[in-house]
Amino acid sequence: MKKILITIFVSIMLILSFTPSTQAQELFRFEHQLSERRYVDGIEHIKRVGTMTYGEEVTSQHYNYLGVNVKTTDYNIIASDNYRPYEWGMSNLVAHIETAKQRFPHLDFVGGVNGDFYDINNTGRASNTHIVNFEVKHRGPTNGRNAVGFTDDGDMVYGTPSFLGQHLNILNEYKELKMRLKIDRINQLPQNDLEIAIFHQNYASEIPADFHKVIINASDLKSDASGNINYSKGVLDSKTTDAHTMEEKTFVLVGKAFQDDNLITSSDTILVQELLGNGFENVRNAIGTGQLLVKDGAVQHAAFKSLPSNNMAHFRHPRTAIGQKADGTVFFIVVDGRDALSGKYGVKYSELGELMKMHGAVTAFNLDGGGSSTMLLRNSETGEYEGLNTFSDGHMRSISNGLLFARGDLEPVFVEIPYPDTRTPFEAPTGLFIDSEGVFHFTGNSEHMEYVLKINGREQYLTKETISLLLAPGQHEIQVRVKGNAEYSTSPFSESYTYNVHKNDVKIILDLIRNIAQGN
């Protein structure tokens, strides 16, 4: 009898634990008239049309979902933009993807969404933090705005980044971190032998003689809303102890540390940027976000209610949101709006939060919405990027930044190495050849399979010793080297392998790829 009672009790508790509360069911409900699910290159796409009930409000809604587990697959989240040197800017998400392909040719970009709010009427500067491949292009404002970032392990970091000051990062020709030094003063001379300073182009006075100066030709400079330059990147122009007057598109490093001629060389890249804290120290990509929608699985209704009555939270608009599930899946939702005649009413924060929770979000944030809301997914047949949502402007809007799903291995960069560099180099790869099916082979290092492939001077990252090459007709010079790590330095490039491609060879390879794709 005791065992029977225990069994009944356990059964009741299990039923209670897996049954949503009546209050929650009555408060929010989505009944779909159309629900389509498909997988494109491993990314889940859900399209739904239906009726949303929240409290006493009932509306027709259209939304799209994109998601993939970044912890268990080879997918990564990449922050995107299409900024030009020395300025910000706005471009549509297709242009972002094309720029991302140029920056990271070894990655396969499949889809993505728009990102942070931005200065839409002027510069196009993102409102909050913007990090691409560890480069903090915009640290964000000092008033504590949210950001979401991603580490190489697939962890999603969120919260308010702290600012740890401007730091000088000296990267060698292999993108390894040779040295990181804190900038003690900006547009002011060092006060002792240990301090270093940076002078920007807006410094009007002459920098006096006798101080050790490193003059950097800037390849990019980015300023905040107050005109402060918080991101400076460039290469060595010259070194001097003479008096110096600032010039456009340069910055100058000053300090006794720079009497060491080997600290900064002509092959180094100089990057001065904010060092972020509060969990954002190891974030590779990040953007700013809007309102926190879901925290620890709970929709933040109290926070929404505390917002002023005229806040956008309480009105229906197209929306974009990002969330993460307990298993590591990162997903985006874009809700259509501003088209009531077509049943696309848009949602309030409370409804968006419930929708994110319905799809399993443990954490979720609102992103820029309205006419900025954009969700793209690549067509597997044509290779074109297609809009999944309805653009409320009638066309795809130009935006500041975005988040993209990219497949492939992330190239190790900013790896800390000893200074002076006493590492032994890896041996160069050997045995380069291309087989009859257009697959490139070589013999590298079986214990450290990280390589740089160079074809006609253009480099890309590899993590295996074979790769299918689809090259344009003509002659191609191919080399490969082993990428360094903390213990061994980068190898020399291998001997060059010359590969001649004829028009008929391209057709054969394309036919082979089609046959493989069709399962023949």
Secondary structure as the mmCIF struct_conf table of DSSP 4:
data_model
#
loop_
_struct_conf.conf_type_id
_struct_conf.id
_struct_conf.beg_label_comp_id
_struct_conf.beg_label_asym_id
_struct_conf.beg_label_seq_id
_struct_conf.end_label_comp_id
_struct_conf.end_label_asym_id
_struct_conf.end_label_seq_id
HELX_RH_AL_P HELX_RH_AL_P1 LYS A 2 SER A 17
TURN_TY1_P TURN_TY1_P1 PHE A 18 PHE A 18
BEND BEND1 THR A 19 THR A 19
HELX_RH_AL_P HELX_RH_AL_P2 THR A 22 LEU A 27
STRN STRN1 PHE A 28 VAL A 40
TURN_TY1_P TURN_TY1_P2 ASP A 41 GLY A 42
STRN STRN2 ILE A 43 TYR A 54
TURN_TY1_P TURN_TY1_P3 GLY A 55 GLU A 56
STRN STRN3 GLU A 57 ASN A 69
TURN_TY1_P TURN_TY1_P4 VAL A 70 THR A 72
BEND BEND2 THR A 73 ASP A 74
STRN STRN4 TYR A 75 ASP A 81
HELX_LH_PP_P HELX_LH_PP_P1 TYR A 83 ARG A 84
TURN_TY1_P TURN_TY1_P5 PRO A 85 TYR A 86
BEND BEND3 GLU A 87 GLU A 87
STRN STRN5 SER A 91 SER A 91
HELX_RH_AL_P HELX_RH_AL_P3 LEU A 93 ARG A 103
TURN_TY1_P TURN_TY1_P6 PRO A 105 HIS A 106
BEND BEND4 LEU A 107 LEU A 107
STRN STRN6 ASP A 108 ASN A 114
STRN STRN7 TYR A 118 TYR A 118
TURN_TY1_P TURN_TY1_P7 ILE A 120 THR A 123
STRN STRN8 ALA A 126 ALA A 126
BEND BEND5 SER A 127 ASN A 128
STRN STRN9 HIS A 130 VAL A 132
TURN_TY1_P TURN_TY1_P8 ASN A 133 PHE A 134
STRN STRN10 GLU A 135 HIS A 138
BEND BEND6 THR A 142 ASN A 143
STRN STRN11 ALA A 147 PHE A 150
TURN_TY1_P TURN_TY1_P9 ASP A 152 ASP A 153
BEND BEND7 GLY A 154 GLY A 154
HELX_LH_PP_P HELX_LH_PP_P2 ASP A 155 ASP A 155
STRN STRN12 MET A 156 GLY A 159
STRN STRN13 SER A 162 LEU A 171
TURN_TY1_P TURN_TY1_P10 GLU A 173 TYR A 174
BEND BEND8 LYS A 175 LYS A 175
STRN STRN14 LEU A 177 LYS A 182
STRN STRN15 ARG A 185 ILE A 186
BEND BEND9 ASN A 187 GLN A 188
BEND BEND10 GLN A 191 ASN A 192
TURN_TY1_P TURN_TY1_P11 ASP A 193 LEU A 194
STRN STRN16 ILE A 196 PHE A 199
TURN_TY1_P TURN_TY1_P12 GLN A 201 ASN A 202
BEND BEND11 SER A 205 SER A 205
STRN STRN17 GLU A 206 ILE A 207
HELX_LH_PP_P HELX_LH_PP_P3 PRO A 208 PRO A 208
TURN_TY1_P TURN_TY1_P13 ALA A 209 ASP A 210
BEND BEND12 PHE A 211 PHE A 211
STRN STRN18 LYS A 213 SER A 223
TURN_TY1_P TURN_TY1_P14 ALA A 225 SER A 226
BEND BEND13 GLY A 227 GLY A 227
STRN STRN19 ILE A 229 THR A 240
BEND BEND14 THR A 241 ASP A 242
STRN STRN20 HIS A 244 THR A 245
TURN_TY1_P TURN_TY1_P15 GLU A 248 LYS A 249
STRN STRN21 THR A 250 GLY A 255
HELX_RH_3T_P HELX_RH_3T_P1 LYS A 256 GLN A 259
TURN_TY1_P TURN_TY1_P16 ASP A 261 LEU A 263
BEND BEND15 ILE A 264 ILE A 264
TURN_TY1_P TURN_TY1_P17 SER A 266 SER A 267
STRN STRN22 THR A 269 GLY A 277
TURN_TY1_P TURN_TY1_P18 ASN A 278 GLY A 279
TURN_TY1_P TURN_TY1_P19 GLU A 281 ASN A 282
BEND BEND16 ARG A 284 ARG A 284
STRN STRN23 ASN A 285 GLY A 288
STRN STRN24 LEU A 292 LYS A 295
TURN_TY1_P TURN_TY1_P20 ASP A 296 GLY A 297
STRN STRN25 ALA A 298 VAL A 299
HELX_RH_AL_P HELX_RH_AL_P4 HIS A 301 LYS A 305
TURN_TY1_P TURN_TY1_P21 SER A 306 SER A 306
BEND BEND17 LEU A 307 LEU A 307
TURN_TY1_P TURN_TY1_P22 SER A 309 ASN A 310
BEND BEND18 ASN A 311 ASN A 311
HELX_RH_3T_P HELX_RH_3T_P2 MET A 312 HIS A 314
BEND BEND19 PHE A 315 PHE A 315
STRN STRN26 HIS A 317 HIS A 317
STRN STRN27 ARG A 319 GLN A 324
TURN_TY1_P TURN_TY1_P23 ALA A 326 ASP A 327
BEND BEND20 GLY A 328 GLY A 328
STRN STRN28 THR A 329 VAL A 335
BEND BEND21 ARG A 338 ARG A 338
STRN STRN29 ASP A 339 ASP A 339
HELX_RH_3T_P HELX_RH_3T_P3 ALA A 340 SER A 342
TURN_TY1_P TURN_TY1_P24 GLY A 343 GLY A 343
STRN STRN30 LYS A 344 LYS A 344
STRN STRN31 VAL A 347 VAL A 347
HELX_RH_AL_P HELX_RH_AL_P5 TYR A 349 MET A 358
TURN_TY1_P TURN_TY1_P25 HIS A 359 GLY A 360
BEND BEND22 VAL A 362 VAL A 362
STRN STRN32 THR A 363 ASN A 366
HELX_RH_3T_P HELX_RH_3T_P4 GLY A 370 SER A 372
STRN STRN33 MET A 375 ARG A 378
TURN_TY1_P TURN_TY1_P26 SER A 380 THR A 382
STRN STRN34 TYR A 385 GLY A 387
BEND BEND23 ASN A 389 ASN A 389
HELX_LH_PP_P HELX_LH_PP_P4 THR A 390 PHE A 391
TURN_TY1_P TURN_TY1_P27 SER A 392 ASP A 393
BEND BEND24 GLY A 394 HIS A 395
HELX_LH_PP_P HELX_LH_PP_P5 MET A 396 SER A 398
STRN STRN35 ILE A 399 ILE A 399
BEND BEND25 SER A 400 SER A 400
STRN STRN36 ASN A 401 ARG A 407
BEND BEND26 GLY A 408 GLY A 408
HELX_LH_PP_P HELX_LH_PP_P6 ASP A 409 PRO A 412
BEND BEND27 PHE A 414 PHE A 414
STRN STRN37 GLU A 416 GLU A 416
BEND BEND28 TYR A 419 PRO A 420
HELX_LH_PP_P HELX_LH_PP_P7 ARG A 423 ARG A 423
STRN STRN38 THR A 424 PRO A 425
HELX_LH_PP_P HELX_LH_PP_P8 PHE A 426 PRO A 429
STRN STRN39 THR A 430 ILE A 434
TURN_TY1_P TURN_TY1_P28 SER A 436 GLU A 437
BEND BEND29 GLY A 438 GLY A 438
STRN STRN40 VAL A 439 THR A 443
TURN_TY1_P TURN_TY1_P29 SER A 446 GLU A 447
STRN STRN41 TYR A 451 ILE A 455
TURN_TY1_P TURN_TY1_P30 ASN A 456 GLY A 457
STRN STRN42 ARG A 458 LEU A 462
BEND BEND30 THR A 463 GLU A 465
STRN STRN43 THR A 466 SER A 468
BEND BEND31 PRO A 473 PRO A 473
STRN STRN44 GLY A 474 VAL A 482
HELX_LH_PP_P HELX_LH_PP_P9 LYS A 483 GLY A 484
BEND BEND32 ALA A 486 GLU A 487
STRN STRN45 TYR A 488 SER A 489
HELX_LH_PP_P HELX_LH_PP_P10 THR A 490 SER A 496
STRN STRN46 TYR A 497 VAL A 501
HELX_RH_AL_P HELX_RH_AL_P6 LYS A 503 ALA A 517
TURN_TY1_P TURN_TY1_P31 GLN A 518 GLY A 519
#
